[in-house]
Amino acid sequence: MLDFLNEANWWCLLLLLVLAFLLGWFLSRWALKNNYKSELEECKRRNEKLKSMGNTKAKTTFSTPSSDTVKPDNEIKAIKTRDHGGVAVTNGDKDKKDAPSLNFDSFGKADVSEKDDLKLISGVGPFIEEKLNGIGIYTFDQISRFTKEDIDTVTELIKFFPGRIERDKWTKQANKLKQQK
């Protein structure tokens, strides 16, 4: 008799769990349906508002813009000042006219043939190494001779983590790595 009661309790518990699952599932579907309805109504309201304003762009609000027309503000770009041979790169873009230029007299020139593995510096990954190479910095020797002005210029050119060069002490690390070569 005791086994029958124990088995009945398990069946009752299983039935309660199934009912709880079904109740949760139906409630979530109902809530999501209402949420999507309100979002759709808001979208329709905005579209009607644009059309009523006589805006010609309202017809294209749902089209995907091309990458040429939309440039996000948070896009990270390095400004290339030197090519792989160390030759200065001049570009007619108005964005690049205001860019600072590196003072290679301060820390020296290098080319791809002299390239060091800059990823050995803590804080320099493949992405930053590519940006540094893009502006003409290839060796530990160059980085070890950075002045404060050079650090500011490099930070401005690679537009990536301002203050990182000082914080990670790239010049000291590069000096140690240069001596180990």
C-alpha atoms as an extended CHARMM CRD file, in Angstrom:
* protein
*
       181  EXT
         1         1  MET       CA              0.0000000000        0.0000000000        0.0000000000  PROA      1               0.0000000000
         2         2  LEU       CA              2.8580000000        2.3610000000        0.8610000000  PROA      2               0.0000000000
         3         3  ASP       CA              4.4780000000        1.7660000000       -2.5530000000  PROA      3               0.0000000000
         4         4  PHE       CA              1.2570000000        2.7440000000       -4.3170000000  PROA      4               0.0000000000
         5         5  LEU       CA              1.0880000000        6.0670000000       -2.4280000000  PROA      5               0.0000000000
         6         6  ASN       CA              4.7360000000        6.7820000000       -3.1560000000  PROA      6               0.0000000000
         7         7  GLU       CA              4.2210000000        6.0590000000       -6.8650000000  PROA      7               0.0000000000
         8         8  ALA       CA              1.0970000000        8.2280000000       -6.9320000000  PROA      8               0.0000000000
         9         9  ASN       CA              3.0680000000       11.1050000000       -5.4200000000  PROA      9               0.0000000000
        10        10  TRP       CA              5.6490000000       10.8790000000       -8.2080000000  PROA      10              0.0000000000
        11        11  TRP       CA              2.9320000000       10.8900000000      -10.8890000000  PROA      11              0.0000000000
        12        12  CYS       CA              1.2750000000       13.8540000000       -9.2200000000  PROA      12              0.0000000000
        13        13  LEU       CA              4.5970000000       15.7210000000       -9.0840000000  PROA      13              0.0000000000
        14        14  LEU       CA              5.2670000000       14.9420000000      -12.7640000000  PROA      14              0.0000000000
        15        15  LEU       CA              1.7980000000       16.1850000000      -13.7110000000  PROA      15              0.0000000000
        16        16  LEU       CA              2.3810000000       19.4250000000      -11.7800000000  PROA      16              0.0000000000
        17        17  LEU       CA              5.7250000000       19.9880000000      -13.5260000000  PROA      17              0.0000000000
        18        18  VAL       CA              4.1470000000       19.4750000000      -16.9640000000  PROA      18              0.0000000000
        19        19  LEU       CA              1.3270000000       21.8760000000      -16.0940000000  PROA      19              0.0000000000
        20        20  ALA       CA              3.8440000000       24.4790000000      -14.8380000000  PROA      20              0.0000000000
        21        21  PHE       CA              5.8490000000       24.1250000000      -18.0520000000  PROA      21              0.0000000000
        22        22  LEU       CA              2.7690000000       24.5470000000      -20.2360000000  PROA      22              0.0000000000
        23        23  LEU       CA              1.5720000000       27.5450000000      -18.2330000000  PROA      23              0.0000000000
        24        24  GLY       CA              4.9960000000       29.2170000000      -18.5560000000  PROA      24              0.0000000000
        25        25  TRP       CA              5.1820000000       28.4740000000      -22.2610000000  PROA      25              0.0000000000
        26        26  PHE       CA              1.7350000000       29.9470000000      -22.9800000000  PROA      26              0.0000000000
        27        27  LEU       CA              2.3840000000       33.0220000000      -20.8580000000  PROA      27              0.0000000000
        28        28  SER       CA              5.7240000000       33.7220000000      -22.5700000000  PROA      28              0.0000000000
        29        29  ARG       CA              4.1580000000       33.3710000000      -26.0270000000  PROA      29              0.0000000000
        30        30  TRP       CA              1.3900000000       35.7720000000      -25.0170000000  PROA      30              0.0000000000
        31        31  ALA       CA              3.8760000000       38.3000000000      -23.5740000000  PROA      31              0.0000000000
        32        32  LEU       CA              6.1330000000       38.1630000000      -26.6490000000  PROA      32              0.0000000000
        33        33  LYS       CA              3.1440000000       38.5090000000      -28.9480000000  PROA      33              0.0000000000
        34        34  ASN       CA              2.0670000000       41.6710000000      -27.1140000000  PROA      34              0.0000000000
        35        35  ASN       CA              5.6340000000       43.0030000000      -27.1360000000  PROA      35              0.0000000000
        36        36  TYR       CA              5.9770000000       42.4850000000      -30.8840000000  PROA      36              0.0000000000
        37        37  LYS       CA              2.6080000000       44.1150000000      -31.4690000000  PROA      37              0.0000000000
        38        38  SER       CA              3.6450000000       47.2560000000      -29.6100000000  PROA      38              0.0000000000
        39        39  GLU       CA              6.9790000000       47.4010000000      -31.4800000000  PROA      39              0.0000000000
        40        40  LEU       CA              5.2200000000       46.9620000000      -34.8240000000  PROA      40              0.0000000000
        41        41  GLU       CA              2.7180000000       49.6930000000      -33.9690000000  PROA      41              0.0000000000
        42        42  GLU       CA              5.5740000000       52.0350000000      -32.9730000000  PROA      42              0.0000000000
        43        43  CYS       CA              7.3520000000       51.3300000000      -36.2620000000  PROA      43              0.0000000000
        44        44  LYS       CA              4.1770000000       51.9960000000      -38.2580000000  PROA      44              0.0000000000
        45        45  ARG       CA              3.5770000000       55.2230000000      -36.3200000000  PROA      45              0.0000000000
        46        46  ARG       CA              7.0960000000       56.4810000000      -37.0810000000  PROA      46              0.0000000000
        47        47  ASN       CA              6.7830000000       55.5530000000      -40.7440000000  PROA      47              0.0000000000
        48        48  GLU       CA              3.4790000000       57.4220000000      -41.0170000000  PROA      48              0.0000000000
        49        49  LYS       CA              5.0420000000       60.4320000000      -39.2940000000  PROA      49              0.0000000000
        50        50  LEU       CA              7.8850000000       60.4540000000      -41.8210000000  PROA      50              0.0000000000
        51        51  LYS       CA              5.4820000000       60.1780000000      -44.7300000000  PROA      51              0.0000000000
        52        52  SER       CA              3.2980000000       62.9810000000      -43.3920000000  PROA      52              0.0000000000
        53        53  MET       CA              6.3510000000       65.2490000000      -43.1190000000  PROA      53              0.0000000000
        54        54  GLY       CA              6.8370000000       64.8690000000      -46.8680000000  PROA      54              0.0000000000
        55        55  ASN       CA             10.3250000000       63.4580000000      -46.3940000000  PROA      55              0.0000000000
        56        56  THR       CA             11.4670000000       61.6940000000      -49.5650000000  PROA      56              0.0000000000
        57        57  LYS       CA             13.8030000000       59.5160000000      -47.5570000000  PROA      57              0.0000000000
        58        58  ALA       CA             10.8090000000       57.8810000000      -45.8820000000  PROA      58              0.0000000000
        59        59  LYS       CA             10.5530000000       55.5720000000      -48.8870000000  PROA      59              0.0000000000
        60        60  THR       CA             14.0180000000       54.2060000000      -48.2200000000  PROA      60              0.0000000000
        61        61  THR       CA             13.8740000000       53.8940000000      -44.4360000000  PROA      61              0.0000000000
        62        62  PHE       CA             13.8600000000       50.1150000000      -44.6540000000  PROA      62              0.0000000000
        63        63  SER       CA             16.6130000000       49.7430000000      -47.2350000000  PROA      63              0.0000000000
        64        64  THR       CA             20.0690000000       48.7120000000      -46.1770000000  PROA      64              0.0000000000
        65        65  PRO       CA             22.5180000000       51.5950000000      -46.5480000000  PROA      65              0.0000000000
        66        66  SER       CA             25.7070000000       50.9520000000      -48.4340000000  PROA      66              0.0000000000
        67        67  SER       CA             29.0000000000       50.9670000000      -46.5860000000  PROA      67              0.0000000000
        68        68  ASP       CA             30.0420000000       54.0720000000      -48.5350000000  PROA      68              0.0000000000
        69        69  THR       CA             27.2530000000       56.2160000000      -47.1210000000  PROA      69              0.0000000000
        70        70  VAL       CA             27.3410000000       55.1740000000      -43.4600000000  PROA      70              0.0000000000
        71        71  LYS       CA             30.5200000000       55.5760000000      -41.4570000000  PROA      71              0.0000000000
        72        72  PRO       CA             30.1180000000       54.7430000000      -37.7690000000  PROA      72              0.0000000000
        73        73  ASP       CA             31.7380000000       57.1080000000      -35.2810000000  PROA      73              0.0000000000
        74        74  ASN       CA             33.3000000000       54.2610000000      -33.3380000000  PROA      74              0.0000000000
        75        75  GLU       CA             35.0840000000       52.7580000000      -36.3510000000  PROA      75              0.0000000000
        76        76  ILE       CA             38.7840000000       52.2440000000      -35.6440000000  PROA      76              0.0000000000
        77        77  LYS       CA             41.1150000000       53.3400000000      -38.4010000000  PROA      77              0.0000000000
        78        78  ALA       CA             44.8340000000       53.7780000000      -38.6540000000  PROA      78              0.0000000000
        79        79  ILE       CA             46.1750000000       56.4960000000      -40.8530000000  PROA      79              0.0000000000
        80        80  LYS       CA             48.8410000000       55.1300000000      -43.1110000000  PROA      80              0.0000000000
        81        81  THR       CA             51.7510000000       57.5310000000      -43.3980000000  PROA      81              0.0000000000
        82        82  ARG       CA             54.3640000000       55.1210000000      -44.7890000000  PROA      82              0.0000000000
        83        83  ASP       CA             54.1600000000       52.1230000000      -47.0630000000  PROA      83              0.0000000000
        84        84  HSD       CA             56.0990000000       48.9020000000      -46.5050000000  PROA      84              0.0000000000
        85        85  GLY       CA             59.2360000000       50.3450000000      -48.0600000000  PROA      85              0.0000000000
        86        86  GLY       CA             59.2170000000       53.3550000000      -45.7210000000  PROA      86              0.0000000000
        87        87  VAL       CA             58.1440000000       55.7300000000      -48.4830000000  PROA      87              0.0000000000
        88        88  ALA       CA             55.7870000000       58.5010000000      -47.3570000000  PROA      88              0.0000000000
        89        89  VAL       CA             52.2030000000       57.9740000000      -48.4460000000  PROA      89              0.0000000000
        90        90  THR       CA             50.2580000000       61.0230000000      -49.5630000000  PROA      90              0.0000000000
        91        91  ASN       CA             46.5320000000       60.8320000000      -49.8880000000  PROA      91              0.0000000000
        92        92  GLY       CA             44.0600000000       63.4280000000      -51.0930000000  PROA      92              0.0000000000
        93        93  ASP       CA             41.3710000000       62.5910000000      -48.4960000000  PROA      93              0.0000000000
        94        94  LYS       CA             40.3400000000       65.6040000000      -46.4540000000  PROA      94              0.0000000000
        95        95  ASP       CA             40.1930000000       63.4230000000      -43.3030000000  PROA      95              0.0000000000
        96        96  LYS       CA             43.8550000000       62.5670000000      -43.6640000000  PROA      96              0.0000000000
        97        97  LYS       CA             45.0760000000       66.1000000000      -44.3510000000  PROA      97              0.0000000000
        98        98  ASP       CA             44.6460000000       67.0520000000      -40.6940000000  PROA      98              0.0000000000
        99        99  ALA       CA             46.3560000000       63.8820000000      -39.4580000000  PROA      99              0.0000000000
       100       100  PRO       CA             49.6340000000       64.3360000000      -37.6060000000  PROA      100             0.0000000000
       101       101  SER       CA             52.7520000000       62.9690000000      -39.2160000000  PROA      101             0.0000000000
       102       102  LEU       CA             55.3790000000       60.8750000000      -37.5250000000  PROA      102             0.0000000000
       103       103  ASN       CA             58.8080000000       62.3370000000      -36.8580000000  PROA      103             0.0000000000
       104       104  PHE       CA             60.9570000000       59.4430000000      -38.0550000000  PROA      104             0.0000000000
       105       105  ASP       CA             64.0780000000       61.5360000000      -37.3260000000  PROA      105             0.0000000000
       106       106  SER       CA             63.2250000000       61.1110000000      -33.6480000000  PROA      106             0.0000000000
       107       107  PHE       CA             63.0460000000       57.3110000000      -33.5290000000  PROA      107             0.0000000000
       108       108  GLY       CA             64.3620000000       56.1240000000      -36.8830000000  PROA      108             0.0000000000
       109       109  LYS       CA             63.0620000000       54.5040000000      -40.0300000000  PROA      109             0.0000000000
       110       110  ALA       CA             62.6660000000       50.8070000000      -40.7040000000  PROA      110             0.0000000000
       111       111  ASP       CA             61.1460000000       48.6290000000      -43.3790000000  PROA      111             0.0000000000
       112       112  VAL       CA             59.6070000000       45.1860000000      -43.6380000000  PROA      112             0.0000000000
       113       113  SER       CA             62.9820000000       43.4590000000      -44.0200000000  PROA      113             0.0000000000
       114       114  GLU       CA             63.9340000000       44.6070000000      -40.4990000000  PROA      114             0.0000000000
       115       115  LYS       CA             60.5500000000       43.7290000000      -38.9740000000  PROA      115             0.0000000000
       116       116  ASP       CA             60.4470000000       42.4620000000      -35.3730000000  PROA      116             0.0000000000
       117       117  ASP       CA             57.5740000000       40.5070000000      -33.8380000000  PROA      117             0.0000000000
       118       118  LEU       CA             55.9210000000       43.4410000000      -32.0640000000  PROA      118             0.0000000000
       119       119  LYS       CA             53.3760000000       41.0700000000      -30.5260000000  PROA      119             0.0000000000
       120       120  LEU       CA             56.0440000000       40.1680000000      -27.9730000000  PROA      120             0.0000000000
       121       121  ILE       CA             55.3240000000       43.5270000000      -26.3370000000  PROA      121             0.0000000000
       122       122  SER       CA             52.5960000000       43.1610000000      -23.7430000000  PROA      122             0.0000000000
       123       123  GLY       CA             49.5590000000       45.0610000000      -24.9920000000  PROA      123             0.0000000000
       124       124  VAL       CA             50.3510000000       44.6280000000      -28.6810000000  PROA      124             0.0000000000
       125       125  GLY       CA             48.2760000000       42.0180000000      -30.4480000000  PROA      125             0.0000000000
       126       126  PRO       CA             48.0290000000       41.1810000000      -34.1330000000  PROA      126             0.0000000000
       127       127  PHE       CA             45.5780000000       44.0290000000      -34.7470000000  PROA      127             0.0000000000
       128       128  ILE       CA             47.7430000000       46.7200000000      -33.1710000000  PROA      128             0.0000000000
       129       129  GLU       CA             50.8820000000       45.2790000000      -34.7700000000  PROA      129             0.0000000000
       130       130  GLU       CA             49.2090000000       45.6150000000      -38.1690000000  PROA      130             0.0000000000
       131       131  LYS       CA             48.2710000000       49.2300000000      -37.3850000000  PROA      131             0.0000000000
       132       132  LEU       CA             51.8390000000       50.0220000000      -36.2920000000  PROA      132             0.0000000000
       133       133  ASN       CA             53.2710000000       48.4070000000      -39.4150000000  PROA      133             0.0000000000
       134       134  GLY       CA             50.7960000000       50.4130000000      -41.4760000000  PROA      134             0.0000000000
       135       135  ILE       CA             52.2960000000       53.6740000000      -40.2180000000  PROA      135             0.0000000000
       136       136  GLY       CA             55.9000000000       52.5820000000      -40.6270000000  PROA      136             0.0000000000
       137       137  ILE       CA             56.7900000000       51.1520000000      -37.1940000000  PROA      137             0.0000000000
       138       138  TYR       CA             58.3860000000       47.7350000000      -37.5320000000  PROA      138             0.0000000000
       139       139  THR       CA             61.1170000000       47.3180000000      -34.9030000000  PROA      139             0.0000000000
       140       140  PHE       CA             61.6510000000       47.2500000000      -31.1490000000  PROA      140             0.0000000000
       141       141  ASP       CA             64.3870000000       49.8450000000      -31.6770000000  PROA      141             0.0000000000
       142       142  GLN       CA             61.8850000000       52.3380000000      -33.0660000000  PROA      142             0.0000000000
       143       143  ILE       CA             59.4540000000       51.8490000000      -30.1840000000  PROA      143             0.0000000000
       144       144  SER       CA             62.2120000000       51.9850000000      -27.5680000000  PROA      144             0.0000000000
       145       145  ARG       CA             63.1520000000       55.4860000000      -28.7820000000  PROA      145             0.0000000000
       146       146  PHE       CA             59.6330000000       56.9710000000      -28.6550000000  PROA      146             0.0000000000
       147       147  THR       CA             59.3880000000       60.3930000000      -27.0480000000  PROA      147             0.0000000000
       148       148  LYS       CA             56.2130000000       61.7200000000      -25.4340000000  PROA      148             0.0000000000
       149       149  GLU       CA             55.3670000000       63.5210000000      -28.6990000000  PROA      149             0.0000000000
       150       150  ASP       CA             55.9330000000       60.3310000000      -30.7010000000  PROA      150             0.0000000000
       151       151  ILE       CA             53.6530000000       58.3970000000      -28.3320000000  PROA      151             0.0000000000
       152       152  ASP       CA             50.9230000000       61.0200000000      -28.7240000000  PROA      152             0.0000000000
       153       153  THR       CA             51.2860000000       60.9880000000      -32.5190000000  PROA      153             0.0000000000
       154       154  VAL       CA             51.2180000000       57.1830000000      -32.7470000000  PROA      154             0.0000000000
       155       155  THR       CA             48.1780000000       57.0610000000      -30.4700000000  PROA      155             0.0000000000
       156       156  GLU       CA             46.4480000000       59.6190000000      -32.6940000000  PROA      156             0.0000000000
       157       157  LEU       CA             47.3700000000       57.7590000000      -35.8800000000  PROA      157             0.0000000000
       158       158  ILE       CA             46.2530000000       54.2990000000      -34.8240000000  PROA      158             0.0000000000
       159       159  LYS       CA             43.2300000000       55.6760000000      -32.9220000000  PROA      159             0.0000000000
       160       160  PHE       CA             43.2450000000       52.7800000000      -30.5080000000  PROA      160             0.0000000000
       161       161  PHE       CA             43.2480000000       52.7860000000      -26.7060000000  PROA      161             0.0000000000
       162       162  PRO       CA             44.5720000000       56.2490000000      -25.8360000000  PROA      162             0.0000000000
       163       163  GLY       CA             47.1580000000       56.0130000000      -23.0610000000  PROA      163             0.0000000000
       164       164  ARG       CA             47.8860000000       52.3570000000      -23.6960000000  PROA      164             0.0000000000
       165       165  ILE       CA             51.4720000000       52.9210000000      -24.7970000000  PROA      165             0.0000000000
       166       166  GLU       CA             52.3780000000       54.6290000000      -21.5070000000  PROA      166             0.0000000000
       167       167  ARG       CA             50.2340000000       52.3180000000      -19.3690000000  PROA      167             0.0000000000
       168       168  ASP       CA             51.7740000000       49.1410000000      -20.7940000000  PROA      168             0.0000000000
       169       169  LYS       CA             55.2600000000       50.7340000000      -20.9300000000  PROA      169             0.0000000000
       170       170  TRP       CA             55.9400000000       49.7720000000      -24.5190000000  PROA      170             0.0000000000
       171       171  THR       CA             59.2060000000       51.7280000000      -24.6620000000  PROA      171             0.0000000000
       172       172  LYS       CA             60.7230000000       49.8500000000      -21.7000000000  PROA      172             0.0000000000
       173       173  GLN       CA             59.5070000000       46.4970000000      -22.9980000000  PROA      173             0.0000000000
       174       174  ALA       CA             60.8410000000       47.2350000000      -26.4830000000  PROA      174             0.0000000000
       175       175  ASN       CA             64.2150000000       48.2650000000      -25.0170000000  PROA      175             0.0000000000
       176       176  LYS       CA             64.4820000000       44.9280000000      -23.1430000000  PROA      176             0.0000000000
       177       177  LEU       CA             63.4300000000       42.9450000000      -26.2220000000  PROA      177             0.0000000000
       178       178  LYS       CA             65.9000000000       44.8980000000      -28.3700000000  PROA      178             0.0000000000
       179       179  GLN       CA             68.7360000000       43.9770000000      -25.9940000000  PROA      179             0.0000000000
       180       180  GLN       CA             67.7250000000       40.2990000000      -25.9910000000  PROA      180             0.0000000000
       181       181  LYS       CA             68.0240000000       40.0680000000      -29.8020000000  PROA      181             0.0000000000
